[in-house]
Amino acid sequence: MLPRPAIPALKLLFVLLLALAPTVRGSLRIPANTAYLDPLSDEVQFSRSGLDHWNDHSIKVLWFGELLKTGNLECAVEVRLPEGVESKLRLSVAGATSETTVTGSTSGPVLAKFPAVAITQAGYQRFTLESLNPANRPAGTIQALLLDGAAAADARFNLKSRKNAASVHLSYPVPDGLKVEAFYCEVTALEDPLWTYYMACGWHRGYFGMQVNGPTERRIIFSVWDSGGEGVDRAKVGQDDRVTLVAKGAGVFSGDFGNEGTGGHSHLVYPWKTGTKQRFVMTARSVDATHTIYSGYYFHPDQGKWVLISSWRAPKEGGYPHGLYSFSENFGGDNGHLRRKALFGNQWIRDTSGKWTELTTARFSHDVTGRADRFDRFMGVEDGQFFLSHGGFVPGFTQAGEKFTRPANEKAPTDLVLPPLPQ
């Protein structure tokens, strides 16, 4: 009989390490820095290595994903702990809850394994991780959620540390050659998470809408971009390219903005109400061949009249608005798991002859996050208005470029009594 070939020492060491390592097949690894916290916390820290300083055990760690297949789902959590230190964890998913305890090792992270769960229906699932450790004892550095089994096949999770919901947009086709001097739109917020921007009247030089900026602060915001190509620092923009403030309303703050193009910013702090229609109109006046004045007016519910937010003189322009659109944006990623939804309706434009034209068609689009990372973004028609929905990990998907038509109401906003601008 021929002698058996010797196993090289390095290969033998590799085999032994594999045998000793705590393994889960882990066909899908979801990094901990893609998770959300409930409630939000500044104490828990996210980094490339995972989630750390989880000492307040009233805080839950959440992952969300879309499971496209049914069957068994094997779950584990990768944790790094000092040698000999224990951590007790609870994981809930698909109506099942289980607990396990792991002990730290010098050889690397350990796996908190949980019993397999039966997934009986495809769709979005929430994975809730809780610490059952004594008060103020760290749960360890949570590095990842590991999934395997039939239900993990082809599952969709956002695997990037940017956790914002995808931004979504409505673009409104306008007849060719029409010189638009006013763009009117109504917005009704149906959901109002922190760090939400429901933008009503957008065009090629600016945007106008309402934001949720803090637990007790909301704003009406109107901004106009500078000319030129500077994207970040307005200090680098020459005077010939800068928009300049013509006028602003009472109580309105005005200043500069950057990092998304540069320009003039203004906002009115005002507690607009969720579930109540808000009215916006943007106007444009061509001053000469190279300058246009853009103004934003808001119908103030408490005052019962139109008020000026601000007016800006835009250089190297001279024309009229085009590329009309609306959008909804989650501008703070820590709560990108919460749903944003608003109605956008009664869109009208007025041309330089004074004729009003109703805009009843809108085309859907989304940002780069909506291409492959977040699919919970869609639009439709509801109560005779367009709606935009994004975030929340709820069912619904609209293909970019898809068009929708709302019913015409045939009632132009002829009650526009706008405060005059300085001449």
Buried (B, 14 or more C-beta within 10 A) or exposed (E): EEEEEEEEEEEEEEEEEEEEEBEBEBBBBBBBBBBBBBEEBEEBBBEEBBBBBBBBBEBBBBBBBBBEBBBBBBBBBBBBBEEEBEBBBBBBBBEBEBEBEBEBBEEEBBBBBBEBBEBEEEEBBBBBBBBEBEEEBBBBBBBBBBBBBBBBBEBBBBBEEEBBBBBBBBBBEBEEEBBBBBBBBBBBBBBBBBBBBBBBBBBEBBBBBBBBBEEEEBBBBBBBBBBBEBEEEBEEBEEEBBBBBBBBBEEBEBEBBBEEBBBBBBBBEBEBEEEEBBBBBBBBBBEEEBBBBBBBBBBBBEEEEBBBBBBBBBBEBEBBBEEBBBBBBBBBBBBBBBBBBBBBBBBBBBBBEEEBBBBBBBBBBBBEBBEEBBBBBBBBBBEEBBBBBBBBBEEBEBEEEEEBEBEEEEEBBEEBEBEEEEE
